Amino acid sequence: HIEIGNHVVFGGMAGGHQFTKYGDRVMVAAGAKVAKDVPPFCMVHGDRAKINGLNVIGLRRSGMSRDSIKQIKEMYRITFSENLPLEDAINKMETSIEESGEKALYIDFLKASERGITR
């Protein structure tokens, strides 16, 4: 009853609430208990999992370009560091971030989230 994107890594004994979604290239730490959706390219850890940063090492190992990683970092910053409501963060990304496959994947995931995203 969960949706798992491409190239997601789960640590041992990690658990997720039913109907949660995991975006592409997510890393879930061992023992994490995920209750909300995890956006693409992020890492989560802890009981009632929280975002622990970007899966930058996984992105580099997958062969992603530096420009793509830089763009993902900017989207992450807008989403998690600017304390904007999710809808406002999405609007800001749509207007300020250059079009790319990563941008489309990230924003589409955020828009489709029904449970809310892990923060």
WODAUR-V25104 format. One line per field, one symbol per residue. ss: DSSP state (2 for helix, 1 for strand, 0 for the rest). psi: psi as a letter, one per 20 degrees, with the letter a starting at -180 (. if undefined). A space follows every 50 residues. Layout:
ss->???
psi->???
This chain:
ss->00110000110000110000110000110000110011000111100001 11110222222000022222222222222200000222222222220000 2222222222220000100
psi->krppaqkppprqkqqqqqjqqprqkqppqpjqopirqoqqjrqqrrpmqq pjaqmgghgghijqqhgghggghggggggiijkqqgghgggghhhipqpr hgggggghgghiphirqp.
